[in-house]
Amino acid sequence: MSLTRSAEATASRTADSRWLEVLARAGFIGYGIVHLLFAWLALQIAFGTSSDDGDQSGALRTLSAQPLGKFLVIAVAVGLLAMAIWQALEAAVGHRAERGKERVTERLASAGRTIVYLYFAWTAFKVFKDAGSNSADQQEALTGKLMTSSGGRWLVGLAGLVLAAIGVGLVIYGVVKRFEKHLKTGEMSPKTRKLARRLGIAGYVAKGVAYGIAGLLIIVAAVKYDPEKARGLDAALHTLREQSYGTFLLTLVALGIAAFGVFCFLQSRYRKV
């Protein structure tokens, strides 16, 4: 028991360190840039001019191609890694402001965010090292391999269900404005708080729609034994583009993702870290 308390105390001290806070706040800026580029790619898909994956890896490759792009990509990777460490510590020691079931829920949410930030940090590192090929192709190939294994289609279907559930959760998270509890709203002016609320709602709902569609496509891929449909966010955006009023709908999603990018900039200043 004392060993557990000692570990929690060490984690708590690390979580309170100034350097980790600075890196995590910088990470939000990088995360925001990635989402703005992601939104730009989504707009290109909406109007049929995209030449790269319509997901975060495509956004990172777009960033890498700019002047000083390699430096910016590795800076994003470092910031995202710091965000992952911060959330891992929150998952380990718990959110001190929470109690009971809410604290357990927040710890689980922090564990989920840790995985997300680690994944994007690793993706940024691969782009920096030129080791990341087309991510949609990679996902399609992995799905194809899983489907040939015993029980693989069930695993693919389960992954699709999880992703779809995450999408629904993001929409709810945004609509009920749960993100506000993590912001230092007391330090905001009324206009800034209103802006943060609108950006947060639009951003989480747009991301939720994209992830939800991606999850449904993966489920369809498992049911129909069609790995080509399991191409993640890129396939989700292209599928939305093909629907009636698809250009209009995808443009709305792109604007929502851009709103989330700007919301990340606000979080770099006002997020409770």
C-alpha positions in Angstrom: 0.0 0.0 0.0 2.8 2.4 0.9 4.5 1.5 -2.4 1.3 2.5 -4.3 1.1 5.8 -2.4 4.7 6.5 -3.1 4.2 5.9 -6.8 1.1 8.1 -6.8 3.0 10.9 -4.9 5.9 10.7 -7.5 3.4 10.8 -10.4 1.6 13.7 -8.8 4.8 15.7 -8.4 5.7 15.0 -12.0 2.2 16.1 -13.1 2.7 19.4 -11.3 6.1 20.1 -12.9 6.5 23.4 -14.7 8.3 22.0 -17.7 5.7 19.4 -18.4 3.0 22.1 -18.3 4.9 24.3 -20.8 5.4 21.4 -23.2 1.8 20.2 -22.8 0.5 23.8 -23.6 2.9 23.9 -26.6 1.4 20.5 -27.6 -2.0 22.0 -27.8 -0.7 24.6 -30.3 0.8 21.8 -32.4 -2.5 19.8 -32.1 -4.4 22.8 -33.3 -2.1 23.3 -36.3 -2.6 19.6 -37.3 -6.4 20.0 -37.1 -6.3 23.2 -39.2 -4.4 21.3 -41.9 -6.7 18.4 -41.5 -9.6 20.7 -42.1 -7.9 22.1 -45.2 -7.5 18.6 -46.6 -11.2 17.9 -45.9 -12.1 21.0 -47.8 -10.0 19.8 -50.7 -11.8 16.5 -50.7 -15.1 18.4 -50.6 -14.3 20.1 -53.8 -12.4 17.2 -55.4 -8.9 18.6 -55.4 -7.2 16.5 -52.6 -4.0 14.7 -53.4 -3.2 13.3 -49.9 -4.9 11.4 -47.1 -7.8 13.2 -45.5 -6.6 12.6 -42.0 -4.1 13.7 -39.4 -1.2 11.9 -41.1 -2.0 13.7 -44.4 -2.0 16.9 -42.5 1.4 16.2 -41.0 2.8 15.4 -44.4 1.4 18.7 -45.7 3.1 20.5 -42.8 6.4 18.6 -43.5 6.5 19.8 -47.0 6.5 23.5 -45.9 9.7 25.5 -45.2 11.1 24.4 -41.9 8.4 21.7 -42.1 10.6 18.9 -40.7 11.4 21.0 -37.6 7.8 21.8 -37.1 6.7 18.2 -37.4 9.2 17.0 -34.8 8.2 20.0 -32.5 4.6 18.8 -32.8 5.7 15.2 -32.0 7.5 16.4 -28.8 4.5 18.5 -27.7 2.1 15.6 -28.3 4.4 13.3 -26.4 4.3 15.7 -23.5 0.5 15.8 -23.7 0.5 12.0 -23.6 2.7 11.9 -20.5 0.5 14.5 -18.8 -2.7 12.5 -19.5 -1.0 9.3 -18.4 -0.2 10.9 -15.1 -3.7 12.2 -14.8 -4.9 8.6 -15.4 -2.5 7.3 -12.7 -3.1 9.8 -9.9 -6.7 10.8 -10.8 -8.3 14.2 -11.3 -8.1 15.8 -7.8 -11.1 18.0 -8.4 -13.3 15.0 -9.1 -14.9 12.5 -6.6 -16.3 9.0 -6.8 -17.6 7.8 -10.2 -16.8 11.0 -12.0 -13.1 10.6 -10.9 -13.1 7.1 -12.3 -14.7 8.3 -15.6 -12.1 11.1 -15.9 -9.2 8.7 -15.3 -10.5 6.4 -18.0 -10.9 9.4 -20.3 -7.3 10.4 -19.6 -6.1 6.9 -20.4 -7.9 7.1 -23.7 -6.4 10.5 -24.5 -3.0 9.1 -23.6 -3.4 6.5 -26.4 -4.6 9.1 -28.9 -1.8 11.6 -28.2 0.8 8.8 -28.3 -0.6 7.6 -31.7 -0.3 11.1 -33.2 3.1 11.6 -31.7 4.3 8.4 -33.3 2.6 9.3 -36.6 4.5 12.7 -36.5 7.8 10.9 -35.8 7.2 8.6 -38.7 6.5 11.5 -41.0 9.7 13.2 -39.8 11.6 10.0 -40.6 9.8 9.6 -43.9 8.8 6.1 -42.7 5.0 6.8 -42.8 3.5 5.6 -46.1 -0.1 6.3 -47.0 -1.9 5.7 -43.7 -5.2 4.8 -45.4 -3.4 2.1 -47.4 -1.8 0.8 -44.2 -5.1 0.6 -42.4 -6.7 -1.2 -45.4 -3.8 -3.7 -45.5 -4.0 -4.3 -41.8 -7.7 -4.9 -42.1 -7.2 -7.3 -44.9 -4.7 -9.3 -42.9 -7.0 -9.4 -39.9 -9.9 -10.7 -42.0 -7.9 -13.7 -43.2 -7.1 -14.8 -39.6 -9.4 -16.8 -37.4 -11.9 -14.5 -35.8 -10.3 -11.5 -37.6 -13.6 -10.2 -39.1 -15.0 -10.1 -35.5 -12.0 -8.1 -34.3 -12.4 -5.6 -37.3 -16.1 -5.3 -36.5 -15.4 -4.7 -32.9 -12.8 -2.0 -33.7 -15.4 -0.4 -35.9 -18.0 -0.4 -33.1 -15.4 1.1 -30.7 -14.6 3.9 -33.2 -18.3 4.6 -33.9 -18.9 4.7 -30.1 -16.0 7.2 -29.8 -17.7 9.3 -32.5 -21.0 9.3 -30.6 -19.2 10.1 -27.4 -17.4 13.1 -29.0 -20.7 14.5 -30.3 -22.3 14.2 -26.8 -19.2 15.6 -25.2 -19.5 18.7 -27.4 -23.3 19.2 -27.2 -23.4 19.0 -23.4 -20.3 21.3 -23.2 -18.5 18.9 -20.9 -15.2 20.3 -22.2 -15.8 23.5 -20.2 -15.0 21.8 -16.9 -11.4 21.5 -18.0 -11.0 25.1 -18.9 -10.0 28.0 -16.6 -13.3 29.8 -17.4 -12.8 32.2 -14.5 -9.8 33.7 -16.2 -11.7 34.3 -19.5 -13.6 37.4 -20.5 -17.3 36.9 -21.3 -16.5 37.1 -25.1 -13.6 34.6 -24.8 -15.8 32.2 -22.9 -18.6 32.5 -25.4 -16.1 31.9 -28.3 -14.5 28.9 -26.5 -18.0 27.4 -26.0 -19.0 27.8 -29.7 -15.6 26.5 -31.0 -15.7 23.5 -28.6 -19.2 22.5 -29.6 -18.6 22.8 -33.3 -15.2 21.1 -33.0 -16.2 18.0 -31.0 -19.4 17.5 -33.0 -17.5 17.6 -36.3 -14.8 15.2 -35.1 -17.5 12.9 -33.7 -19.3 12.8 -37.1 -16.1 12.0 -38.9 -15.1 9.2 -36.4 -18.6 7.9 -36.3 -18.7 7.5 -40.1 -15.2 5.9 -40.1 -16.4 3.4 -37.5 -19.5 2.5 -39.5 -17.4 2.0 -42.6 -15.1 -0.4 -40.8 -18.1 -2.4 -39.6 -19.4 -2.5 -43.2 -15.9 -3.7 -44.3 -16.1 -6.6 -41.7 -19.6 -7.6 -42.7 -19.0 -7.5 -46.4 -15.4 -8.7 -46.2 -14.3 -5.5 -48.1 -11.0 -4.1 -46.7 -11.2 -1.2 -49.1 -13.9 0.4 -47.0 -11.7 0.3 -43.9 -9.5 3.3 -44.7 -10.2 5.4 -41.6 -11.0 9.1 -41.7 -10.0 9.4 -45.3 -12.7 7.0 -46.4 -15.2 8.6 -44.1 -14.6 12.0 -45.7 -14.8 10.6 -49.2 -18.0 8.7 -48.3 -19.6 11.9 -47.0 -18.5 13.7 -50.1 -20.4 11.1 -52.3 -23.8 11.7 -50.5 -26.5 14.0 -51.6 -25.4 17.6 -50.7 -22.0 15.9 -49.8 -19.9 18.9 -50.7 -22.0 21.1 -48.4 -22.0 18.5 -45.6 -18.3 17.9 -45.8 -17.6 21.6 -45.9 -19.5 21.9 -42.6 -17.4 19.1 -41.1 -14.2 20.8 -42.3 -15.2 24.1 -40.8 -16.0 22.2 -37.5 -12.6 20.6 -37.5 -11.0 24.0 -38.1 -13.0 25.3 -35.2 -11.5 22.5 -33.1 -8.1 23.6 -34.2 -8.7 27.1 -33.0 -10.2 25.7 -29.8 -6.9 23.9 -29.2 -5.1 27.3 -29.4 -7.5 28.5 -26.6 -6.8 25.4 -24.6 -3.0 26.1 -24.8 -3.8 29.2 -22.7 -6.8 28.2 -20.6 -6.7 24.4 -20.2 -6.2 23.2 -16.6 -2.9 21.4 -16.7 
